[in-house]
């Protein structure tokens, strides 16, 4: 009989932690949330201070039964769900389900899953933070009130299967507004002139024409460019000014959730969903040789960039040993964001001495790439600044003025860590200019005009959308990935070469919501609501009042929309599929269970067939989407959309989960007589895990 029962969220985390504790501890997993609002009804009593009606999530009855049995055998139960609002709510629901007093010293939390962190946390349990629970509960109820009222309205007025929500609707509007900017953009022609010059010592460098007399040069067409080029060639160039400045570039701070998602998208090509899945596996723990299972990074849902004194000390020691004391910096300053969830650390390796090259034998390719990104960013953040001389040379040629820029690195600082440390700032990457002094006479090697056109703003990518959402204060770290998945799954947005492009449906729904529910799609209003949730967590606002102030005008808008919003007819989308019965091109329809192909000759021709069915799961070999396919004998299987270039295939339904042992894709096994479970697709591993619960169930709304 164990004296203590420690309950965490995932089996993978439980497996890592159980080896840190002695025989007096048993470790069990809740597999995410155990209670939630019912799916079949609103589940919120709007006439009774918005009291929620929680029920046990389907399939979690057996989990709770096992947890209750384990709790009876223990003297003390400790709830160690994740260290954020969602984790606090899970602990609160577990306490109520297991008959534990939330005010008892039952809650422990840790930012990293290491022996030291876990053992230290269980020494000082606390009561459940009711203010943090209230903030999560308010968010959940707000999302339910919005979704439960708007989604049926869209089903009736537009078509079935649609949804709307606080964060997802703002995200769709941002994407639609950007696309309208792009569509209405009119490119304007302009020209530049670049001179290739020779110094007195015959060293070549380039300079760009910037002004004529006191006026900035603006060349709008080829004729103007040719005339300026001809006139410039007649003048003798001479150095009129040399400016030398020492500049420093500080390293960027450790990753937050948002910046990790952005950088992984930009440098690794990861989707936001993939980034979080891989980061989760690194956080929950992997087997690392003789060391055994251990968490490799700190908690990956955070708004903070601060680090612990111990982590700073380790980093200083590593940098000193690897590069020298002169490469140690003061540490990137953590910016206070004034948000409740800023109490955690930034994302960093749990031990800086676990270098990426040391972990290569134990991690999958994706795990290693993401770990390397996190490790390098953290170590660089504790290093000295990059120091370089910036040189600006002005060259006079009659009334023309040209400018040449160059730089020379004096001290590499943090840039020694990786080659692309400076790729966001090209100033120190400029080529070195030859030695020049005022009065030096130069010679032309060539003078070349070049045509350009102004460019429209770029389409959003997942990374740039996350950046915008964060900058505008919309959503929280845990909401970005499910938000993007939801708006693509609903058909509001499609992915096209990493760009997020709105569909006709996306425009229609966004415009309807903007007309009838302007606050729901207003970025500033949504950001202010996030601030209200922070105030609830800080104990400075009452959650029922916050919801009440929102719901009263919102419910009036719902009633008005029911009366005034007319039905919208969507144009039928014609496919490339030809009906084998009558020869017409089949159209894409939306049915109760999703999209399908139908013959436009209905009712004379009633032919229908399934549409290409995606799974939303990335191929582990090439990153394409895994599709549902049917074999010649009618058996369902799952193959990559990039076939025949990619031959990945599995008979079992793929999931977005990754194996906690080897990082491979997990598939769902569905035996008829036993509980369903997850199985590693790697034939050399075949690790099994119970089915997880969706921790962020409605966080995209």
PLY file of the C-alpha trace (Angstrom):
ply
format ascii 1.0
element vertex 701
property float x
property float y
property float z
element edge 700
property int vertex1
property int vertex2
end_header
0.00 0.00 0.00
1.44 3.36 -1.14
1.39 6.28 1.25
1.10 8.77 -1.62
-0.77 8.80 -4.92
0.52 11.34 -7.45
-1.90 12.01 -10.33
-0.59 13.56 -13.55
-2.28 14.10 -16.91
-0.57 11.70 -19.30
0.68 8.11 -19.08
3.98 9.18 -20.67
4.53 11.72 -17.91
3.55 9.16 -15.28
6.05 6.71 -16.69
8.83 9.29 -16.46
7.97 10.44 -12.95
7.46 7.06 -11.30
11.19 6.28 -11.50
12.03 9.50 -9.62
10.04 8.55 -6.52
10.43 5.76 -4.01
8.20 2.82 -3.16
5.95 5.03 -1.02
4.63 6.72 -4.17
2.24 5.45 -6.82
1.85 7.52 -10.00
-1.33 7.46 -12.11
-2.68 9.44 -15.09
-6.05 11.13 -15.58
-5.41 11.24 -19.34
-6.42 14.89 -19.57
-9.78 16.28 -18.45
-12.22 14.02 -16.60
-15.22 16.40 -16.50
-16.59 18.95 -18.93
-19.77 20.66 -20.07
-22.14 18.25 -21.86
-22.03 18.20 -25.65
-25.78 17.66 -26.02
-26.91 20.84 -24.25
-25.72 24.31 -23.29
-24.66 23.13 -19.86
-24.70 26.65 -18.41
-27.53 28.02 -16.25
-27.66 31.60 -17.51
-30.35 32.46 -14.94
-28.26 31.25 -12.01
-25.01 33.23 -12.27
-23.94 31.13 -15.27
-23.48 28.05 -13.10
-21.88 25.27 -15.18
-23.33 21.76 -15.24
-20.33 19.46 -15.44
-20.57 15.80 -16.35
-18.00 13.02 -16.54
-16.56 12.89 -20.04
-17.59 9.81 -21.98
-14.99 7.09 -21.54
-13.58 8.65 -18.36
-15.80 6.72 -15.97
-13.40 3.79 -15.99
-10.42 6.11 -15.50
-12.08 7.70 -12.46
-13.00 4.27 -11.10
-9.34 3.23 -11.17
-8.21 6.55 -9.67
-10.74 6.27 -6.83
-9.55 2.76 -6.07
-5.93 3.93 -6.02
-6.84 6.95 -3.87
-8.46 4.70 -1.24
-5.18 2.82 -0.88
-3.18 6.01 -0.32
-2.89 8.20 2.74
-2.36 11.33 0.64
-3.36 12.22 -2.93
-1.31 14.85 -4.78
-2.65 16.41 -7.98
0.20 17.24 -10.36
-1.54 18.32 -13.55
0.15 20.89 -15.81
1.24 24.25 -14.33
-1.29 26.47 -16.10
-4.99 27.38 -15.99
-6.05 24.25 -17.81
-3.97 22.10 -15.48
-5.39 23.87 -12.42
-8.91 23.17 -13.68
-8.07 19.51 -14.22
-6.81 19.32 -10.62
-10.02 20.98 -9.40
-12.23 18.54 -11.31
-10.17 15.62 -10.05
-10.53 16.87 -6.48
-14.31 17.02 -6.81
-14.48 13.64 -8.55
-12.27 11.93 -5.96
-13.76 13.58 -2.88
-10.68 15.67 -2.10
-11.05 19.05 -0.40
-9.70 21.65 -2.91
-8.53 23.73 0.06
-6.36 20.88 1.32
-2.63 20.83 0.54
-3.19 18.59 -2.48
-1.78 20.51 -5.45
1.80 20.29 -6.69
3.25 21.64 -9.91
6.59 21.66 -11.68
7.90 23.33 -14.82
10.17 20.46 -15.75
10.00 16.70 -15.33
13.32 15.97 -13.71
14.13 14.13 -10.51
15.15 17.30 -8.70
12.11 19.34 -9.80
9.57 16.62 -9.01
11.05 15.79 -5.61
11.27 19.46 -4.68
7.65 20.13 -5.69
6.16 17.37 -3.54
7.83 18.88 -0.48
5.56 21.93 -0.64
2.04 21.10 -1.84
-0.53 23.89 -1.80
-4.29 24.22 -2.08
-5.90 24.50 -5.49
-5.80 28.08 -6.80
-9.51 28.90 -7.08
-8.84 32.18 -8.88
-6.94 30.35 -11.60
-9.77 27.80 -11.80
-12.29 30.64 -12.09
-10.34 32.13 -15.00
-10.34 28.80 -16.85
-14.00 28.26 -16.05
-14.89 31.72 -17.32
-13.02 31.05 -20.56
-14.77 27.71 -20.96
-18.22 29.15 -20.33
-17.62 32.13 -22.63
-16.56 29.77 -25.40
-19.63 27.61 -24.82
-22.03 30.58 -24.84
-20.54 31.90 -28.08
-20.24 28.56 -29.83
-23.58 27.16 -28.71
-25.45 30.25 -29.89
-23.60 31.07 -33.10
-22.92 27.61 -34.53
-26.63 26.59 -34.87
-27.30 29.98 -36.45
-24.65 29.29 -39.08
-26.04 25.78 -39.64
-29.47 27.25 -40.36
-28.42 30.27 -42.42
-25.35 28.92 -44.25
-24.88 25.16 -43.93
-24.33 22.39 -41.42
-21.05 21.54 -39.76
-19.92 25.14 -39.23
-18.77 26.77 -36.02
-17.86 30.16 -34.60
-15.89 31.15 -31.53
-14.08 33.97 -29.79
-10.59 33.27 -31.08
-11.24 31.33 -34.27
-13.60 33.98 -35.66
-11.03 36.74 -35.10
-8.37 34.58 -36.76
-10.56 34.00 -39.83
-11.32 37.72 -40.09
-7.61 38.57 -39.94
-6.93 36.14 -42.79
-9.89 37.41 -44.84
-8.94 41.06 -44.32
-5.36 40.34 -45.40
-6.56 38.53 -48.52
-8.74 41.51 -49.44
-5.69 43.76 -49.08
-3.78 41.47 -51.42
-6.61 41.25 -53.95
-7.09 45.03 -54.07
-3.38 45.81 -54.23
-2.16 47.56 -57.36
1.55 47.19 -57.98
3.53 50.32 -58.78
6.68 50.34 -60.86
9.88 51.89 -59.56
13.58 51.73 -60.44
16.85 51.80 -58.53
20.38 52.48 -59.74
23.38 50.59 -58.39
26.95 51.57 -59.18
29.83 49.11 -59.04
32.79 51.25 -58.01
36.56 50.85 -57.77
38.54 52.28 -54.84
41.93 53.97 -55.38
43.46 50.52 -54.71
41.16 48.99 -57.38
39.01 47.13 -54.84
35.42 46.73 -56.02
32.31 47.58 -53.98
28.72 48.66 -54.66
26.77 51.81 -53.85
23.17 52.79 -54.45
21.91 56.12 -55.76
19.88 57.78 -52.98
19.43 61.45 -53.86
19.83 64.21 -56.39
20.75 67.40 -54.58
18.44 67.68 -51.56
15.76 65.47 -53.07
15.37 61.72 -52.65
15.62 59.94 -55.98
12.29 58.46 -57.11
12.47 56.81 -60.51
9.04 55.70 -61.67
9.77 54.26 -65.10
12.48 53.02 -67.44
12.87 56.36 -69.22
13.61 58.20 -65.97
16.02 55.44 -64.89
17.93 55.51 -68.17
18.18 59.31 -68.11
19.51 59.28 -64.53
21.97 56.49 -65.37
23.28 58.41 -68.37
23.68 61.61 -66.35
25.38 59.80 -63.45
27.98 58.20 -65.72
29.13 61.66 -66.79
30.00 62.68 -63.22
33.18 61.69 -61.34
32.46 59.88 -58.04
34.32 60.96 -54.90
34.02 60.01 -51.21
32.41 62.89 -49.29
31.69 61.28 -45.92
32.65 58.14 -43.95
30.73 57.24 -40.79
31.92 54.43 -38.54
29.74 53.24 -35.64
30.21 50.35 -33.26
26.98 48.43 -32.89
25.83 45.61 -30.69
23.12 43.03 -31.21
21.81 41.31 -28.14
20.69 37.69 -28.25
16.98 37.00 -28.22
15.41 35.66 -25.00
14.41 32.02 -24.49
11.35 30.84 -26.36
7.77 31.38 -25.31
5.10 29.15 -26.81
4.36 31.69 -29.50
7.96 32.39 -30.51
8.74 28.66 -30.55
5.81 28.05 -32.89
6.93 30.90 -35.13
10.58 29.86 -35.29
9.80 26.16 -35.77
7.53 27.11 -38.64
10.08 29.43 -40.21
13.22 27.34 -39.78
11.96 23.76 -39.58
8.79 23.97 -41.66
6.70 22.61 -38.76
3.01 23.35 -38.45
1.93 24.79 -35.12
0.22 21.50 -34.30
3.35 19.50 -35.05
5.52 21.85 -33.00
3.35 21.37 -29.93
3.13 17.59 -30.36
6.91 17.22 -30.61
7.49 19.67 -27.75
5.04 17.69 -25.60
7.06 14.52 -26.10
10.28 16.33 -25.13
8.61 17.74 -22.02
6.96 14.54 -20.82
10.15 12.55 -21.02
12.10 10.16 -23.21
14.56 7.38 -22.53
18.08 8.78 -22.75
20.59 5.95 -22.51
21.83 5.13 -19.00
20.04 8.17 -17.63
16.69 6.53 -18.36
13.47 8.46 -18.93
13.73 12.17 -18.26
12.02 15.37 -19.36
14.28 17.22 -21.78
12.63 20.66 -21.87
10.60 22.80 -19.48
6.83 23.25 -19.82
6.04 24.37 -23.35
2.89 26.45 -22.73
4.19 29.72 -21.37
4.11 33.48 -21.95
7.32 34.04 -19.99
10.96 34.39 -21.01
12.49 34.39 -17.53
14.72 31.54 -16.35
15.60 30.19 -12.92
18.87 31.15 -11.18
19.96 27.51 -11.34
19.44 27.38 -15.12
21.41 30.63 -15.48
24.25 29.20 -13.39
24.39 26.04 -15.51
24.41 28.07 -18.72
27.25 30.30 -17.52
29.31 27.23 -16.65
28.67 25.62 -20.01
29.44 28.77 -22.02
32.65 29.39 -20.06
33.88 25.85 -20.64
32.84 25.68 -24.30
33.73 29.19 -25.53
35.47 31.16 -22.80
34.41 33.57 -20.07
34.31 36.51 -22.49
31.36 34.87 -24.27
29.16 34.99 -21.15
26.57 37.75 -21.28
24.24 39.25 -18.68
21.36 37.09 -19.89
18.51 38.27 -22.06
16.17 40.44 -19.99
12.76 38.87 -19.42
10.05 41.29 -20.52
7.15 41.52 -18.11
3.94 41.12 -20.07
1.61 41.85 -17.21
-0.28 38.62 -17.72
-1.17 36.06 -15.13
0.44 33.17 -16.93
3.81 34.93 -17.02
4.70 33.25 -13.72
6.50 30.36 -15.40
9.89 30.06 -17.05
10.61 30.34 -20.73
11.11 27.15 -22.72
14.60 25.80 -22.15
16.46 22.49 -21.89
16.19 20.99 -18.41
19.96 20.46 -18.44
22.16 22.57 -20.68
24.86 19.89 -20.66
22.56 17.62 -22.68
23.82 18.89 -26.01
21.84 18.05 -29.15
24.66 15.91 -30.51
24.66 13.87 -27.30
20.94 13.13 -27.64
21.00 12.24 -31.34
20.96 8.44 -30.77
17.85 8.70 -28.58
15.59 11.17 -30.40
13.60 11.02 -33.60
14.61 13.39 -36.39
11.85 15.87 -35.54
12.52 15.69 -31.81
16.21 16.37 -32.38
15.54 19.32 -34.69
13.16 20.97 -32.24
15.37 20.24 -29.23
18.33 21.77 -31.08
16.29 24.90 -31.77
15.33 25.23 -28.09
18.81 24.42 -26.80
20.58 26.88 -29.10
18.09 29.66 -28.39
18.48 29.23 -24.63
22.28 29.04 -24.59
22.53 32.00 -26.98
20.23 34.04 -24.70
22.84 33.78 -21.94
25.79 34.76 -24.15
27.48 38.06 -24.90
26.29 40.43 -27.61
27.57 40.32 -31.16
29.73 43.42 -31.72
30.42 44.86 -35.17
31.47 48.07 -36.88
28.89 49.54 -39.23
30.37 51.68 -42.00
28.37 54.12 -44.13
30.13 55.85 -47.03
28.54 58.73 -48.94
29.77 59.34 -52.45
29.22 62.53 -54.40
29.04 62.59 -58.18
28.05 66.06 -59.31
24.61 66.65 -57.79
24.11 62.90 -57.30
24.66 61.22 -53.93
25.27 57.48 -53.58
25.57 55.41 -50.43
27.57 52.27 -49.66
27.09 50.23 -46.50
29.41 47.68 -44.99
30.19 46.02 -41.71
32.93 44.10 -39.96
32.41 41.78 -37.01
34.68 42.64 -34.07
33.41 40.03 -31.59
31.06 37.20 -32.63
29.40 36.78 -29.24
26.37 34.50 -29.33
26.59 34.10 -33.13
29.31 31.45 -32.71
26.60 29.09 -31.56
24.87 28.73 -34.92
25.36 30.12 -38.39
21.96 31.75 -38.82
21.96 33.56 -35.48
21.77 36.86 -37.33
19.40 35.98 -40.12
16.72 38.33 -38.79
19.09 41.28 -38.91
21.18 41.63 -42.05
23.12 44.74 -41.02
26.07 42.83 -39.58
25.95 40.43 -42.54
26.91 43.14 -45.05
30.17 42.70 -46.88
33.22 44.56 -45.70
34.03 47.76 -47.59
37.58 48.59 -48.72
39.42 51.26 -46.67
38.06 54.65 -47.80
38.65 58.22 -46.63
37.02 61.53 -47.49
38.41 62.85 -50.76
39.16 59.47 -52.32
38.50 59.57 -56.05
36.66 56.52 -57.35
35.99 55.00 -60.76
32.90 53.36 -62.23
33.05 49.73 -63.18
29.38 49.76 -64.15
26.16 51.67 -63.47
23.07 49.49 -63.65
19.40 50.48 -63.46
17.00 47.83 -62.13
13.23 47.58 -62.37
11.11 46.79 -59.29
7.44 46.63 -58.38
5.87 47.31 -55.02
4.65 44.13 -53.35
1.34 43.41 -51.61
1.37 42.37 -47.96
2.16 38.66 -47.69
-0.51 36.08 -46.98
-0.55 34.82 -43.44
1.39 31.69 -42.66
0.78 29.75 -39.47
3.85 31.42 -37.96
2.87 34.97 -38.92
-0.74 34.42 -37.81
0.46 33.25 -34.40
2.71 36.31 -34.18
-0.20 38.64 -34.98
-2.55 36.92 -32.54
0.05 37.23 -29.79
0.91 40.87 -30.61
-2.78 41.80 -30.50
-3.34 39.88 -27.25
-5.75 37.38 -28.78
-5.85 33.91 -27.26
-3.19 32.20 -25.19
-0.37 29.73 -25.91
-2.61 26.68 -25.69
-5.17 28.10 -28.13
-3.06 28.82 -31.21
-2.63 25.26 -32.49
-6.27 24.15 -32.06
-7.50 27.45 -33.50
-5.62 26.92 -36.76
-6.73 23.29 -36.93
-10.37 24.30 -36.40
-10.51 26.98 -39.08
-8.93 24.65 -41.65
-11.12 21.71 -40.65
-14.27 23.84 -40.99
-13.26 24.85 -44.50
-12.83 28.55 -43.71
-9.16 28.47 -44.67
-6.97 26.23 -46.81
-3.22 25.69 -46.63
-1.49 26.52 -49.89
2.32 26.27 -49.91
2.38 27.13 -46.20
0.10 30.12 -46.78
-3.33 30.38 -45.15
-5.85 31.31 -47.84
-9.51 32.07 -47.00
-12.19 30.17 -48.89
-15.49 31.56 -50.15
-17.09 30.00 -47.09
-14.57 31.75 -44.86
-15.41 35.14 -46.39
-19.17 34.54 -46.09
-19.08 33.45 -42.45
-16.63 36.19 -41.46
-18.74 38.88 -43.12
-21.95 37.60 -41.51
-20.37 37.62 -38.07
-18.90 41.08 -38.64
-22.35 42.38 -39.60
-24.38 40.85 -36.79
-21.78 40.18 -34.07
-19.09 42.85 -34.53
-17.59 42.30 -31.07
-17.06 38.57 -31.67
-14.74 39.26 -34.61
-13.20 42.44 -33.19
-9.56 41.88 -32.28
-9.46 44.61 -29.64
-12.60 43.36 -27.91
-11.27 39.79 -27.86
-7.94 41.00 -26.46
-9.76 42.97 -23.75
-11.66 39.82 -22.83
-8.34 38.00 -22.43
-7.26 40.80 -20.10
-10.45 40.29 -18.10
-9.59 36.60 -17.72
-6.18 37.63 -16.41
-7.85 39.93 -13.88
-10.04 37.04 -12.74
-6.94 34.92 -12.16
-5.33 37.76 -10.24
-8.43 38.12 -8.05
-9.26 41.58 -9.38
-12.46 40.67 -11.25
-15.46 38.44 -10.58
-15.94 35.80 -13.27
-19.75 35.88 -13.19
-19.80 39.66 -13.69
-17.35 39.43 -16.60
-19.55 36.86 -18.33
-22.73 38.76 -17.51
-21.43 41.99 -19.02
-20.64 40.10 -22.21
-23.72 37.89 -22.42
-26.46 40.49 -22.03
-25.70 42.44 -25.25
-24.56 39.26 -27.01
-27.85 37.44 -26.40
-29.74 40.45 -27.78
-27.58 40.30 -30.93
-28.37 36.59 -31.29
-32.12 37.25 -31.23
-31.76 40.07 -33.76
-29.68 37.89 -36.07
-32.24 35.09 -35.92
-34.84 37.52 -37.27
-32.80 39.54 -39.75
-30.06 37.22 -41.04
-31.20 35.72 -44.32
-30.11 32.35 -45.71
-26.91 32.33 -47.76
-26.59 30.26 -50.91
-23.12 28.88 -51.47
-21.98 28.33 -55.01
-21.51 24.69 -55.84
-17.86 23.76 -56.10
-17.23 21.80 -59.29
-14.69 18.98 -59.02
-12.46 17.33 -61.63
-14.30 14.05 -61.04
-16.53 13.01 -63.96
-19.76 11.13 -63.24
-19.39 7.70 -64.80
-23.17 7.50 -65.31
-23.89 10.68 -67.24
-20.52 12.33 -67.94
-21.10 15.56 -66.00
-18.49 17.02 -63.67
-19.48 16.14 -60.13
-19.93 18.86 -57.51
-18.82 18.92 -53.89
-21.65 18.80 -51.38
-21.68 19.02 -47.61
-23.62 16.28 -45.87
-24.23 15.31 -42.30
-20.93 13.46 -42.14
-18.83 15.83 -44.19
-18.12 16.55 -47.85
-19.01 14.17 -50.68
-19.28 14.20 -54.47
-22.70 14.35 -56.10
-23.86 14.47 -59.69
-25.36 17.85 -60.66
-27.89 15.94 -62.80
-29.95 15.08 -59.71
-32.73 13.90 -59.58
-32.30 12.26 -63.00
-28.85 11.02 -61.95
-28.44 10.18 -58.28
-24.79 9.15 -58.38
-22.72 10.05 -55.31
-19.28 9.03 -54.11
-16.93 9.89 -51.27
-14.62 12.88 -51.57
-10.91 12.59 -50.92
-10.91 12.20 -47.17
-8.08 13.69 -45.17
-7.11 12.78 -41.63
-5.45 16.01 -40.55
-2.41 13.94 -39.57
1.00 14.66 -41.09
2.92 11.91 -42.84
5.93 11.05 -40.64
8.10 10.53 -43.73
7.46 13.64 -45.83
5.08 15.94 -43.95
2.19 15.51 -46.40
-1.31 14.73 -45.18
-2.35 11.13 -44.57
-5.53 10.31 -46.49
-8.20 7.66 -46.05
-7.99 5.24 -48.97
-9.69 2.01 -49.98
-7.92 -1.09 -51.25
-9.11 -3.10 -54.25
-10.86 -5.47 -51.88
-12.66 -2.62 -50.15
-10.50 -2.50 -47.04
-9.77 0.94 -45.61
-6.15 2.03 -45.17
-4.23 5.27 -44.75
-1.65 6.54 -47.21
0.27 9.72 -47.94
-1.18 12.33 -50.30
2.22 12.49 -52.01
2.03 8.93 -53.31
3.77 7.64 -55.46
6.65 9.91 -54.32
6.00 8.83 -50.73
5.02 5.24 -49.91
4.07 5.56 -46.24
1.00 3.45 -45.46
-0.76 2.05 -42.40
-3.88 -0.07 -41.94
-4.66 1.53 -38.57
-6.09 5.05 -38.09
-3.16 7.47 -37.59
-3.21 10.00 -34.76
-1.37 13.24 -34.05
0.20 11.61 -30.99
3.89 10.70 -30.98
5.43 7.70 -29.28
6.87 8.59 -25.88
9.61 6.00 -26.43
10.89 6.71 -29.95
8.89 9.69 -31.24
7.27 7.76 -34.12
3.66 8.14 -35.26
1.08 6.49 -33.00
-1.84 4.64 -34.59
-5.17 3.75 -33.04
-5.87 0.07 -32.42
-9.54 -0.84 -32.11
-9.96 -4.49 -31.04
-13.59 -5.60 -30.79
-13.31 -7.27 -27.40
-10.79 -5.01 -25.65
-10.31 -1.33 -24.88
-8.96 0.75 -27.74
-5.37 1.91 -27.37
-2.50 3.64 -29.18
0.32 1.65 -30.76
3.65 2.91 -32.08
3.88 2.51 -35.87
7.60 1.77 -35.59
7.84 -2.03 -35.92
11.03 -2.04 -33.87
9.30 -0.26 -30.97
5.56 -1.19 -30.85
5.10 0.77 -27.61
1.47 0.89 -26.36
-0.37 3.70 -24.58
-4.00 4.26 -23.50
-6.08 6.66 -25.55
-5.48 10.28 -24.49
-8.18 12.84 -23.81
-8.15 16.13 -25.66
-6.81 18.54 -23.09
-7.67 21.66 -25.09
-11.17 20.57 -25.94
-12.77 23.86 -26.88
-9.78 26.13 -26.63
-9.95 27.00 -30.34
-13.30 28.63 -29.94
0 1
1 2
2 3
3 4
4 5
5 6
6 7
7 8
8 9
9 10
10 11
11 12
12 13
13 14
14 15
15 16
16 17
17 18
18 19
19 20
20 21
21 22
22 23
23 24
24 25
25 26
26 27
27 28
28 29
29 30
30 31
31 32
32 33
33 34
34 35
35 36
36 37
37 38
38 39
39 40
40 41
41 42
42 43
43 44
44 45
45 46
46 47
47 48
48 49
49 50
50 51
51 52
52 53
53 54
54 55
55 56
56 57
57 58
58 59
59 60
60 61
61 62
62 63
63 64
64 65
65 66
66 67
67 68
68 69
69 70
70 71
71 72
72 73
73 74
74 75
75 76
76 77
77 78
78 79
79 80
80 81
81 82
82 83
83 84
84 85
85 86
86 87
87 88
88 89
89 90
90 91
91 92
92 93
93 94
94 95
95 96
96 97
97 98
98 99
99 100
100 101
101 102
102 103
103 104
104 105
105 106
106 107
107 108
108 109
109 110
110 111
111 112
112 113
113 114
114 115
115 116
116 117
117 118
118 119
119 120
120 121
121 122
122 123
123 124
124 125
125 126
126 127
127 128
128 129
129 130
130 131
131 132
132 133
133 134
134 135
135 136
136 137
137 138
138 139
139 140
140 141
141 142
142 143
143 144
144 145
145 146
146 147
147 148
148 149
149 150
150 151
151 152
152 153
153 154
154 155
155 156
156 157
157 158
158 159
159 160
160 161
161 162
162 163
163 164
164 165
165 166
166 167
167 168
168 169
169 170
170 171
171 172
172 173
173 174
174 175
175 176
176 177
177 178
178 179
179 180
180 181
181 182
182 183
183 184
184 185
185 186
186 187
187 188
188 189
189 190
190 191
191 192
192 193
193 194
194 195
195 196
196 197
197 198
198 199
199 200
200 201
201 202
202 203
203 204
204 205
205 206
206 207
207 208
208 209
209 210
210 211
211 212
212 213
213 214
214 215
215 216
216 217
217 218
218 219
219 220
220 221
221 222
222 223
223 224
224 225
225 226
226 227
227 228
228 229
229 230
230 231
231 232
232 233
233 234
234 235
235 236
236 237
237 238
238 239
239 240
240 241
241 242
242 243
243 244
244 245
245 246
246 247
247 248
248 249
249 250
250 251
251 252
252 253
253 254
254 255
255 256
256 257
257 258
258 259
259 260
260 261
261 262
262 263
263 264
264 265
265 266
266 267
267 268
268 269
269 270
270 271
271 272
272 273
273 274
274 275
275 276
276 277
277 278
278 279
279 280
280 281
281 282
282 283
283 284
284 285
285 286
286 287
287 288
288 289
289 290
290 291
291 292
292 293
293 294
294 295
295 296
296 297
297 298
298 299
299 300
300 301
301 302
302 303
303 304
304 305
305 306
306 307
307 308
308 309
309 310
310 311
311 312
312 313
313 314
314 315
315 316
316 317
317 318
318 319
319 320
320 321
321 322
322 323
323 324
324 325
325 326
326 327
327 328
328 329
329 330
330 331
331 332
332 333
333 334
334 335
335 336
336 337
337 338
338 339
339 340
340 341
341 342
342 343
343 344
344 345
345 346
346 347
347 348
348 349
349 350
350 351
351 352
352 353
353 354
354 355
355 356
356 357
357 358
358 359
359 360
360 361
361 362
362 363
363 364
364 365
365 366
366 367
367 368
368 369
369 370
370 371
371 372
372 373
373 374
374 375
375 376
376 377
377 378
378 379
379 380
380 381
381 382
382 383
383 384
384 385
385 386
386 387
387 388
388 389
389 390
390 391
391 392
392 393
393 394
394 395
395 396
396 397
397 398
398 399
399 400
400 401
401 402
402 403
403 404
404 405
405 406
406 407
407 408
408 409
409 410
410 411
411 412
412 413
413 414
414 415
415 416
416 417
417 418
418 419
419 420
420 421
421 422
422 423
423 424
424 425
425 426
426 427
427 428
428 429
429 430
430 431
431 432
432 433
433 434
434 435
435 436
436 437
437 438
438 439
439 440
440 441
441 442
442 443
443 444
444 445
445 446
446 447
447 448
448 449
449 450
450 451
451 452
452 453
453 454
454 455
455 456
456 457
457 458
458 459
459 460
460 461
461 462
462 463
463 464
464 465
465 466
466 467
467 468
468 469
469 470
470 471
471 472
472 473
473 474
474 475
475 476
476 477
477 478
478 479
479 480
480 481
481 482
482 483
483 484
484 485
485 486
486 487
487 488
488 489
489 490
490 491
491 492
492 493
493 494
494 495
495 496
496 497
497 498
498 499
499 500
500 501
501 502
502 503
503 504
504 505
505 506
506 507
507 508
508 509
509 510
510 511
511 512
512 513
513 514
514 515
515 516
516 517
517 518
518 519
519 520
520 521
521 522
522 523
523 524
524 525
525 526
526 527
527 528
528 529
529 530
530 531
531 532
532 533
533 534
534 535
535 536
536 537
537 538
538 539
539 540
540 541
541 542
542 543
543 544
544 545
545 546
546 547
547 548
548 549
549 550
550 551
551 552
552 553
553 554
554 555
555 556
556 557
557 558
558 559
559 560
560 561
561 562
562 563
563 564
564 565
565 566
566 567
567 568
568 569
569 570
570 571
571 572
572 573
573 574
574 575
575 576
576 577
577 578
578 579
579 580
580 581
581 582
582 583
583 584
584 585
585 586
586 587
587 588
588 589
589 590
590 591
591 592
592 593
593 594
594 595
595 596
596 597
597 598
598 599
599 600
600 601
601 602
602 603
603 604
604 605
605 606
606 607
607 608
608 609
609 610
610 611
611 612
612 613
613 614
614 615
615 616
616 617
617 618
618 619
619 620
620 621
621 622
622 623
623 624
624 625
625 626
626 627
627 628
628 629
629 630
630 631
631 632
632 633
633 634
634 635
635 636
636 637
637 638
638 639
639 640
640 641
641 642
642 643
643 644
644 645
645 646
646 647
647 648
648 649
649 650
650 651
651 652
652 653
653 654
654 655
655 656
656 657
657 658
658 659
659 660
660 661
661 662
662 663
663 664
664 665
665 666
666 667
667 668
668 669
669 670
670 671
671 672
672 673
673 674
674 675
675 676
676 677
677 678
678 679
679 680
680 681
681 682
682 683
683 684
684 685
685 686
686 687
687 688
688 689
689 690
690 691
691 692
692 693
693 694
694 695
695 696
696 697
697 698
698 699
699 700
